């Protein structure tokens, strides 16, 4: 798992600054932040993307990736 964390962190860091599309899944922290997925993030296998802004579950939104951790994007 340590090796995978290192690989994943490096790959996600390389995506910072990229613009992509994500589907909004559910609200976090009262609706100002959302959890979503890009088309290349599979449920239960890959991480998620934390989104900021106004949205509703099911919305497809264009996002800029501004941050990352070992498994998730922001």
TAMO-V860864 format. One record per helix or strand. SS is the DSSP state (hx for helix, st for strand). FROM is the first residue (numbers start at 1). TO is the last residue. If there is no record, write none. Layout:
SS&FROM&TO / SS&FROM&TO
//
This chain:
hx&2&14 / st&19&28 / hx&29&31 / st&33&38 / st&49&52 / st&60&64 / st&68&68 / st&73&73
//
